[in-house]
């Protein structure tokens, strides 16, 4: 099968731009799974796991800006997979999973109200079953929304300002790639759930004024005959220009697509990003997207080449992206990372105003940042580091954009904008 075209991009020339100011080291040694969030005013919170005496602790730093982070605050001596959020009112929240006594697992959320430090992690669910954080968000007015997995089910709990968490509720079945996104226009939270039919995507939403998530709504995928939504499931994506559901339809060929949430809360028809007909043992994965204020959308994903014979070994993974200008279809995919045999991790995508950014990294190698200026239909790419540990994440709000990545097992923070 003929692969989708890639717009030519001279990676070497793109990386030859002037080196940016050095990133700041913001953690001790031994971190993993870092997360970051920023608000419209630039207030920043970062968190990570760190190996301490044979276990993993949850630690965090926060401040009024990315350059004024306070001291490291240990939230748990034994925790895993932190998720972070910061609201427009300055409320900060960090969620994680930890093992409690009697072989029980617990989902805990620590909250720092404006002007205050993080309090003790509050238990939103504890039981003898598999629990795993999905994400946490802070809506307008300071309401904290936590979403997690309990086995194959999605669960959530709400904590309004001045109140503790209400009793946890069930959202429905969730895929392994379950996500949460906040519509930058009105603060509505979007969570995909397992569809009722193979070629469907379904979502539930929580408006800032609502006391519970909506009933499930099926969104139009524009499926090809015989196609089915990937077993990873759809992902909720967002930006200052709105929210959407991104998904991969398995079939011959595979289709990458996006369904946007309209300003009135309804859902548009599915918008095709690309037909991923790469050939045998080559797959599209790690699909991410963002929506800018000018109505444009940017999607990025990995093109993964696996060993023949069904052994599943990854030979290479490269990062590509596509831009959909306002009221226009997605264009041809553009290469953002050097090609095989290099192995870049899943891309991270964010938007600030009408600009969009994609970050990607390879183990013991480059950390790359690609920028699409307002109105542009191509990216420029630069190197943030030549020897990162293999991860890169973006966080954006208002006019602020930060990138975090690990280098020598320490967390590095770079102010992009």
C-alpha positions as CSV (number, residue, x, y, z in Angstrom):
1,X,0.0,0.0,0.0
2,X,1.2,3.5,-0.8
3,X,2.2,5.5,2.3
4,X,0.7,8.9,3.1
5,X,3.0,11.6,1.7
6,X,5.4,13.4,4.1
7,X,6.2,17.0,3.4
8,X,9.9,17.3,3.1
9,X,11.6,18.8,6.2
10,X,15.4,19.2,6.4
11,X,15.9,18.1,10.0
12,X,19.5,19.0,10.0
13,X,18.8,22.6,8.9
14,X,15.9,22.9,11.3
15,X,18.1,22.0,14.2
16,X,20.8,24.4,13.3
17,X,19.0,27.4,14.7
18,X,20.5,29.3,17.6
19,X,20.6,27.4,20.9
20,X,17.9,28.4,23.4
21,X,18.7,29.5,26.9
22,X,19.5,26.7,29.2
23,X,16.7,24.8,30.9
24,X,16.6,24.8,34.7
25,X,17.0,21.7,36.8
26,X,14.0,21.6,39.2
27,X,14.3,18.2,40.9
28,X,16.7,16.0,42.8
29,X,18.2,12.9,41.1
30,X,16.2,9.7,40.6
31,X,12.8,11.0,39.2
32,X,10.4,9.4,36.8
33,X,7.0,10.0,35.4
34,X,7.1,13.8,35.7
35,X,4.0,16.0,35.2
36,X,3.5,19.8,34.9
37,X,0.7,22.3,34.7
38,X,0.5,26.1,34.2
39,X,-2.2,28.7,34.4
40,X,-3.0,31.8,32.4
41,X,-0.9,33.9,34.8
42,X,2.2,31.6,34.6
43,X,1.7,29.9,38.0
44,X,3.3,26.5,37.7
45,X,3.2,23.1,39.4
46,X,5.4,20.1,38.7
47,X,5.4,16.7,40.3
48,X,7.2,13.4,39.9
49,X,8.0,10.0,41.4
50,X,11.4,9.7,43.0
51,X,13.2,6.6,44.3
52,X,13.8,7.0,48.0
53,X,15.2,4.2,50.1
54,X,13.9,1.4,48.0
55,X,10.4,2.9,47.3
56,X,9.0,5.7,45.2
57,X,7.9,9.0,46.8
58,X,5.5,11.6,45.3
59,X,7.1,15.0,45.4
60,X,6.1,18.4,44.0
61,X,7.2,22.0,43.5
62,X,5.0,25.0,42.7
63,X,5.3,28.8,42.4
64,X,3.8,32.0,41.0
65,X,5.9,31.4,37.8
66,X,8.1,28.7,36.3
67,X,11.1,30.6,37.5
68,X,10.0,31.0,41.1
69,X,9.2,27.4,42.2
70,X,9.1,26.8,45.9
71,X,11.0,24.1,47.7
72,X,10.3,20.4,47.1
73,X,7.3,19.1,49.0
74,X,6.9,15.4,49.7
75,X,3.3,14.4,49.4
76,X,3.7,10.6,49.9
77,X,6.5,8.3,50.9
78,X,5.2,5.6,48.7
79,X,3.2,6.6,45.6
80,X,3.0,6.2,41.9
81,X,1.9,8.0,38.7
82,X,1.2,11.6,39.8
83,X,-1.2,13.7,37.8
84,X,-1.3,17.5,38.2
85,X,-3.6,20.4,37.5
86,X,-3.9,24.1,38.3
87,X,-7.1,26.2,37.9
88,X,-7.8,29.8,36.9
89,X,-8.3,30.7,40.6
90,X,-4.9,29.3,41.5
91,X,-6.1,26.0,43.0
92,X,-3.6,23.3,42.5
93,X,-4.2,19.5,42.7
94,X,-2.1,16.4,42.5
95,X,-3.5,12.9,42.3
96,X,-1.6,9.6,42.7
97,X,-2.0,5.9,43.6
98,X,-0.4,4.4,46.6
99,X,-0.5,1.1,48.5
100,X,-2.1,1.4,51.9
101,X,-2.2,-1.2,54.7
102,X,-3.9,-4.6,54.3
103,X,-2.8,-4.9,50.6
104,X,-5.2,-2.2,49.6
105,X,-4.6,0.4,46.9
106,X,-5.8,4.0,47.3
107,X,-6.3,6.9,45.0
108,X,-5.3,10.1,46.8
109,X,-5.6,13.8,45.8
110,X,-3.7,16.6,47.5
111,X,-5.1,20.1,47.1
112,X,-3.5,23.5,47.6
113,X,-6.1,26.3,47.6
114,X,-4.9,29.8,46.5
115,X,-2.2,31.1,48.8
116,X,-1.9,27.9,50.7
117,X,0.4,24.8,50.7
118,X,-0.6,21.3,49.7
119,X,-2.6,19.5,52.4
120,X,-2.5,15.8,53.1
121,X,-3.6,13.5,50.3
122,X,-7.3,12.8,50.5
123,X,-8.6,9.3,49.8
124,X,-11.2,9.3,47.0
125,X,-11.2,5.5,46.7
126,X,-9.5,2.6,48.5
127,X,-10.0,-1.1,48.0
128,X,-8.4,-4.5,47.2
129,X,-8.5,-4.1,43.4
130,X,-6.5,-2.5,40.7
131,X,-6.7,1.3,40.9
132,X,-4.8,3.7,38.5
133,X,-5.0,7.5,38.0
134,X,-6.3,8.8,34.8
135,X,-6.1,12.6,35.3
136,X,-7.1,15.4,37.5
137,X,-8.5,18.9,36.6
138,X,-9.5,22.1,38.3
139,X,-12.6,23.8,36.9
140,X,-13.7,27.4,37.3
141,X,-14.5,28.3,40.9
142,X,-11.9,25.8,42.1
143,X,-13.8,22.6,41.8
144,X,-11.3,19.6,41.6
145,X,-12.3,16.7,39.4
146,X,-10.4,13.4,39.7
147,X,-10.8,10.5,37.3
148,X,-9.3,7.1,37.7
149,X,-9.5,3.4,36.7
150,X,-10.9,0.8,39.0
151,X,-10.1,-2.4,37.1
152,X,-11.8,-1.8,33.7
153,X,-14.2,0.9,35.0
154,X,-13.7,4.7,35.0
155,X,-14.6,6.4,38.3
156,X,-14.6,10.0,39.4
157,X,-15.1,12.3,42.4
158,X,-15.7,16.0,42.8
159,X,-14.5,18.5,45.5
160,X,-15.9,22.0,45.3
161,X,-14.0,24.8,47.0
162,X,-14.7,24.7,50.7
163,X,-15.8,21.1,50.6
164,X,-14.2,17.7,50.7
165,X,-14.6,15.1,47.9
166,X,-18.2,13.8,47.4
167,X,-18.8,10.0,47.1
168,X,-17.1,8.5,44.1
169,X,-19.3,7.7,41.0
170,X,-18.9,5.4,38.0
171,X,-18.4,6.9,34.6
172,X,-18.4,3.6,32.6
173,X,-16.0,1.3,30.9
174,X,-12.7,2.8,29.9
175,X,-9.9,1.8,27.5
176,X,-6.2,1.5,28.5
177,X,-5.6,5.0,26.9
178,X,-8.4,6.8,28.8
179,X,-7.8,10.5,29.1
180,X,-9.4,13.7,30.4
181,X,-9.5,17.1,28.6
182,X,-10.8,20.5,29.5
183,X,-12.4,22.7,26.8
184,X,-10.4,25.9,26.9
185,X,-13.5,28.0,25.9
186,X,-15.9,27.1,28.7
187,X,-14.1,24.8,31.1
188,X,-16.2,21.7,30.3
189,X,-14.4,18.4,31.0
190,X,-14.5,15.7,28.3
191,X,-13.9,12.0,29.1
192,X,-14.2,9.3,26.4
193,X,-15.7,6.0,27.5
194,X,-16.0,2.6,25.8
195,X,-18.3,2.7,22.8
196,X,-21.5,0.6,22.4
197,X,-20.4,-0.4,18.9
198,X,-17.0,-1.2,17.5
199,X,-16.9,1.7,15.1
200,X,-18.2,4.3,17.6
201,X,-16.6,6.7,20.0
202,X,-18.6,7.9,23.0
203,X,-18.0,10.7,25.5
204,X,-19.4,12.1,28.8
205,X,-19.0,15.7,29.7
206,X,-19.0,17.8,32.9
207,X,-19.9,21.5,32.6
208,X,-18.6,23.8,35.4
209,X,-22.2,24.4,36.5
210,X,-23.2,20.7,36.4
211,X,-23.2,18.4,39.5
212,X,-22.6,15.2,37.6
213,X,-21.3,14.0,34.2
214,X,-23.7,14.0,31.3
215,X,-25.2,10.8,29.9
216,X,-23.0,9.1,27.2
217,X,-23.1,10.7,23.8
218,X,-22.0,8.8,20.7
219,X,-19.9,10.9,18.3
220,X,-19.7,10.4,14.6
221,X,-16.5,8.8,13.6
222,X,-17.0,8.6,9.8
223,X,-16.0,4.9,10.0
224,X,-15.0,3.0,6.9
225,X,-16.9,-0.3,6.3
226,X,-15.5,-3.0,8.6
227,X,-13.5,-0.5,10.7
228,X,-13.4,-0.4,14.5
229,X,-12.0,2.1,17.0
230,X,-8.5,1.0,18.1
231,X,-8.4,-1.1,21.2
232,X,-6.4,1.7,22.9
233,X,-9.6,3.7,22.7
234,X,-10.3,7.3,21.8
235,X,-8.4,10.1,23.6
236,X,-9.8,13.4,24.8
237,X,-7.7,16.4,23.6
238,X,-8.1,20.1,24.0
239,X,-6.5,23.5,23.7
240,X,-7.6,27.2,24.1
241,X,-9.7,26.8,20.9
242,X,-11.8,23.9,22.2
243,X,-11.9,20.2,22.9
244,X,-12.1,17.1,20.7
245,X,-11.9,13.3,20.6
246,X,-9.0,11.8,18.7
247,X,-9.0,8.2,17.7
248,X,-7.5,5.5,15.4
249,X,-9.9,3.4,13.3
250,X,-8.5,-0.1,12.7
251,X,-9.2,-1.3,9.2
252,X,-7.6,-1.6,5.8
253,X,-6.2,1.1,5.7
254,X,-6.1,2.6,9.3
255,X,-7.7,6.1,9.6
256,X,-6.6,8.8,12.1
257,X,-9.5,11.1,12.9
258,X,-10.7,13.9,15.1
259,X,-14.2,14.9,16.3
260,X,-14.5,18.5,17.6
261,X,-16.8,19.7,20.3
262,X,-18.8,22.7,19.0
263,X,-19.2,25.9,21.0
264,X,-22.8,25.0,21.8
265,X,-21.8,21.6,23.3
266,X,-22.8,19.5,20.3
267,X,-20.3,17.4,18.4
268,X,-19.2,17.9,14.8
269,X,-18.8,15.2,12.2
270,X,-15.5,13.2,12.3
271,X,-12.6,15.0,10.5
272,X,-10.0,12.7,8.9
273,X,-6.5,13.5,9.9
274,X,-4.7,10.9,7.8
275,X,-5.0,7.5,6.1
276,X,-2.2,5.5,7.8
277,X,-1.3,3.0,5.0
278,X,2.3,2.7,5.9
279,X,2.9,-0.9,4.8
280,X,3.6,-4.2,6.6
281,X,4.7,-4.0,10.2
282,X,4.4,-0.2,10.3
283,X,1.7,1.4,12.4
284,X,0.4,4.8,13.5
285,X,0.2,5.1,17.3
286,X,0.3,7.7,20.1
287,X,-2.1,10.1,18.4
288,X,-2.4,13.5,20.2
289,X,-3.9,16.8,19.1
290,X,-4.6,20.4,20.2
291,X,-6.9,23.2,19.1
292,X,-5.8,26.8,18.7
293,X,-7.8,30.0,19.1
294,X,-7.8,30.7,15.3
295,X,-9.9,27.5,14.7
296,X,-6.9,25.5,13.5
297,X,-6.0,22.0,14.8
298,X,-2.7,20.3,15.1
299,X,-2.3,16.5,15.3
300,X,0.9,14.5,16.0
301,X,1.5,10.8,16.2
302,X,4.3,8.2,16.0
303,X,5.1,6.0,13.0
304,X,6.2,2.8,14.6
305,X,8.1,0.0,12.7
306,X,8.0,-3.4,14.4
307,X,10.0,-6.6,13.8
308,X,8.5,-9.0,11.3
309,X,7.0,-12.3,12.4
310,X,4.7,-10.9,15.1
311,X,7.4,-10.7,17.7
312,X,6.5,-7.1,18.5
313,X,10.0,-5.7,18.8
314,X,10.1,-2.0,18.0
315,X,12.8,-1.2,15.3
316,X,12.1,2.5,15.0
317,X,9.6,5.2,16.0
318,X,9.4,8.6,14.4
319,X,7.2,11.7,15.1
320,X,5.0,13.2,12.4
321,X,2.3,15.9,12.5
322,X,-0.5,17.4,10.4
323,X,-2.1,20.9,10.5
324,X,-5.7,21.7,9.7
325,X,-6.2,25.4,9.2
326,X,-9.5,26.9,10.3
327,X,-12.4,25.5,8.3
328,X,-10.0,23.4,6.2
329,X,-9.0,19.7,6.1
330,X,-5.8,18.4,7.6
331,X,-2.8,18.7,5.3
332,X,-0.1,16.1,4.5
333,X,1.9,14.7,7.4
334,X,5.2,16.4,8.1
335,X,8.3,14.7,9.6
336,X,9.3,16.3,12.9
337,X,12.1,13.9,14.0
338,X,14.9,12.2,12.1
339,X,14.0,8.9,10.6
340,X,14.9,5.2,11.3
341,X,16.5,3.6,13.2
342,X,15.9,6.2,15.9
343,X,13.1,5.6,18.5
344,X,11.3,8.8,19.7
345,X,8.7,8.5,22.4
346,X,5.1,9.6,22.1
347,X,4.7,13.2,21.1
348,X,3.3,15.9,23.4
349,X,1.1,18.6,21.8
350,X,0.0,22.0,23.2
351,X,-1.3,25.4,21.9
352,X,-1.0,28.9,23.2
353,X,-3.3,31.4,21.4
354,X,-3.0,30.6,17.7
355,X,0.5,29.0,18.0
356,X,1.0,25.2,18.4
357,X,3.9,23.2,19.7
358,X,5.0,19.5,19.5
359,X,7.7,18.0,21.7
360,X,9.3,14.6,21.3
361,X,12.4,12.9,22.7
362,X,14.5,9.7,22.3
363,X,16.3,7.7,25.0
364,X,19.9,9.0,25.5
365,X,19.3,11.4,22.7
366,X,17.6,14.5,21.3
367,X,14.8,16.4,22.9
368,X,13.0,18.3,20.1
369,X,10.5,21.1,20.0
370,X,8.5,21.9,16.9
371,X,6.6,25.2,16.6
372,X,3.8,26.2,14.2
373,X,3.5,30.0,14.3
374,X,0.0,31.5,14.0
375,X,-1.4,31.0,10.5
376,X,1.6,28.9,9.3
377,X,1.1,25.5,7.6
378,X,4.6,24.1,8.4
379,X,6.7,23.6,11.5
380,X,10.2,24.8,12.6
381,X,12.1,22.4,14.8
382,X,14.9,23.0,17.3
383,X,16.7,21.0,19.9
384,X,16.1,21.6,23.6
385,X,18.8,19.0,24.6
386,X,21.1,16.6,22.9
387,X,21.2,14.0,25.6
388,X,17.8,13.6,27.3
389,X,16.5,10.5,29.0
390,X,13.7,9.9,26.5
391,X,10.7,11.9,27.5
392,X,9.2,15.4,26.8
393,X,6.0,17.0,28.0
394,X,4.4,20.4,27.3
395,X,2.0,22.4,29.4
396,X,0.3,25.6,28.2
397,X,-2.2,28.2,29.3
398,X,-2.8,31.8,28.2
399,X,0.4,32.9,26.5
400,X,2.6,30.6,28.6
401,X,4.2,27.4,27.4
402,X,6.7,25.2,29.3
403,X,8.5,22.0,28.4
404,X,9.7,19.4,30.9
405,X,12.0,16.5,30.2
406,X,14.5,14.3,32.2
407,X,18.2,14.5,31.9
408,X,20.5,12.3,34.0
409,X,17.5,11.3,36.1
410,X,16.7,14.9,37.0
411,X,13.8,17.0,35.8
412,X,14.6,19.9,33.6
413,X,12.1,22.8,32.9
414,X,12.4,25.0,29.8
415,X,10.2,28.2,29.4
416,X,9.2,28.0,25.7
417,X,7.0,31.1,25.8
